[in-house]
Amino acid sequence: MKNLKSPKHGLARILSKQGVCSRIEAQRRILDGRVQVDGRVVRDPEFPVLVEHHAITVDGQALRPPSRVYLMLNKPRGLVTTTVDEQGRETVYRCFDGADLPWIAPVGRLDKASEGLLLFCNDPAWAAAITGPSAGLDKTYHVQIDRIPDGALLTRLMTGIEVDGELLSAKSASLRRAGEKNAWLEIVLDEGRNRQIRRLLAAFDIAVLRLVRVAIGQLALGGLAKGEWRELTQDECDALDLDVRR
């Protein structure tokens, strides 16, 4: 008869998966002797446990996953998407100063120079589903560039170009508006390669002046002010889940 027990996982992973804190912070708490398993201090982050069968406490408090939180932030330019930056740069967590929130982590990333819609949650399984390679969620960006594009260039952005051994392309690229010397494009991606839009445009000698993510799947940034955040509604979470399953 097959063993139907749940698999054991390392203690640090359990704390992270339960949404208590990040994996790195969990390791730190364990090494500092702040975590007990069945009444005994455990200092090994890889100590195998079954969350259903072991009594885990952190700082004397029984392990109880916090209520799930799902947020959107209108990320300002100049902040890095990380918990702590080794170079001392300001991070996106500045936007949550003073908020009474449980531990949350970014769902995906925006680079320091980019702005717009950035998701956060304390539900690692949901985050993995949204960002996984099979998710294929469309991400929509408004991009200001240093020239006026013609139709041929927009077509080439969708056809793609090889950069450092990768074929980079946009799912769609269209002109939103143009001035005398620069223009705004709407670019949609269905994959999440590192700095994909900037690298794609640079391959055509186009400089990016601003890059703003305005939507992920059906979820739009809307009128949320820069640097402000709000909780997602249940309908919005469900719509993202539906987009992933399509």
N, C-alpha and C positions, 0 to 999 in steps of 0.2 A: 504494500500500500504506500502511495506517495506521501512524503512529508509535506503537509499543507501549512506549516508554520510560516509566518512572515520572515523574510530574510533579515539578518542582523546588519546594522549599519554602524559606522563609526560615530562616536558621541558628538563630535563637532558637526558632522553632517546632519544628525538628528536635530540639533538645535537650530541649524540653518533652515532645514526643511520644514520645521514647525513654525518658522517665521519669527523666531525669538530675536535673532541677530544675524549678521553676515557670518560666513564660514570663518573668516579671519578673526572676527571679534569672538566667535565661539571658541576658537583655539586659544585665544588670549585668556578668556575667562577660565577655561579648563586648566591651562598651565598655571594660572594664579591661584588655583585651589578653590575656586568659587562654585564648582559643580560637584554634586554628589550623586551617586547611583546606589540605590538601596541603602542609604545612610552612610556610605563610605565615600570620602573624597577621592575623585579620580582625576589624575593629571595627564592622562594619555588621550589626546584628541581622537585617536583611532580606536579607542576602547569599544569593543562590539556590544551593542545593546539592542534590545527589542522594546520599542517605545510602549507596546501594549502590555509588557510583562515586567518592566523595570520601573521603579519609582525614581524619577530624576528630579533633582531640585537645583535651582540656580539662585545663589545668594539666599539660601534658606527657603525659597518659595517654590512650591510644586510646579512642575512644568505644565503649563496650560497655554496652548496656542492663543495668541491675542486674536481679537476680532479681525477678520480680513479687511484690508483697506486697499482701495484702488483709486489712484489719483491721476490727474493730468496737470502739468505745469507748462506755462508759456515761458520757456527758458530764454533768459536774456543772453545776448552776445557777451563773451568774455568770461563765462563760467565754465569750469571743466566738469565733466560728468563722472565724478568719482566721490567716494566718501571722504577720503583724505588725500591731499595732493602732496607728494614728496617735495615739490618745488615751492610749496607755500602759496600756491595760487588759490583764489576763491573758487569754491565749488558750488554746485547746484543746491546743496543743502542749506546754503545761506537763505534761500527763498522760504525755507520752512522754520526759520528762527522764531522761537516763541510759540510754535504750534504744539499742541498736546497730541503728538502722534506716536504710535509704536514704531519700531524699526521698519524702515521702508528702503527698497532698493530700486534703482532705475531699471526700466524694462527697455533694453536697447540703449542706444547712445546718440548724442549729438556732439560734434567736436566743439572746441572752445569758441571758434568763430561763427558757429551756426546758431540759429535761433529756432523758437517755435515749440511745437507739440512734443512733449516728452512725458512718458508714462512712468508711474511708480506704483509699487505694491509690496505687500509682505506675504505674497502667495507664490512661492517659487515654481509650483507646478503650472500655474496660469501664465507666469512670465515665460517659462520655457516653451509653452504652447504658442505664445504670441511671437516669440523671436526665433523659434526653431527653423531650420532650413526648409522644412516641408510646409511651413505656414503660408508662404507666398502672399502675405498681405501687401496690397498696394500702399505705397507711401507717397504722398503728394507734396511737392515742394514748389515754392515761388522763389525764383532765382534771378537776381539782378546781375546783368553781365555788362561788359565794357564795350559792346558794339551792337549794331542793329543786325539781327540775323535775317537771312533770306530763307525761302522754303527749302532750298537744297541743303542748307546747314541743318535745319531741323530734321530732315530726312536722314542725314548722316548720323545724327545723334541717336536716332532709333535703330539704324543699321548697326552702329557700333564700330569700335576701333580697338585693336589689340594694344594693351599697355602692360609692359612688364610680364608678358605671357598670359595676361587675362583679357578676355573679350569684354569690354565695358560698353554698355548700351542702356538707353532709356526705354521703358515700355511705351511711353509717349512723350512728346515734346511739342509745345505749342507756344505761340507768341501771345502774351497777355496785353502788353502795351509797350510803346516805344517813344523815346524822346529824341533829342537831336544826336546824342552821343552814346546812349545806353538804352537797354531794354529790359523788361521783365519777362521771363519765361515761366511756364508751368511745366514741370518735369515730374513724371510718375515713374517710380521704380517698383519692381516686384521682387527684388532681392536686396540684401543688405551688405554689400561689400564695403570695405573700409574706404571712407572718403570718396565714394564712387562718383558723385556728381562733380566734385572738384577735379578729380583725375580725368574724367571724361572730357570736361570742357578744356582743361589744360592741354589735352592732346590736340585740340583744335586751336591752340593759342588764344583761348578765351579766358579772361580773368573774371573771377566771381567777386562781385562787390558786396552782395548780401545773399544769404541762403536761409530761407525760413521754411520749416516743415509745417504744413497747414492741415494735414489729415493723415490718419493711419486707418486703412480700410474705410469704413463708413463714419468713423469718429473724426469730427472736424474740430479744429482749434476754436473756431467761432470768434466771439468778441472778448475772450479772456484776455485781460490786460497783461502786458509784459511783466514777468516776475511774479505773477499771481498764479494760484493753484485752486483746484476744486476737486471734490470727490466725483468719481464717475457714478452715474445712476446704474441700477441693475439692468435696465434696458440697453445701456451703452456697453456694459460688460458682455451681455448676451449677444449683442450685434457683432462684437469683435470675435467672440467664440464661433458664431455662425460663419463669419468671413473665413476663419481658419479652416473650418470643416468643409468648405466648398471645394 
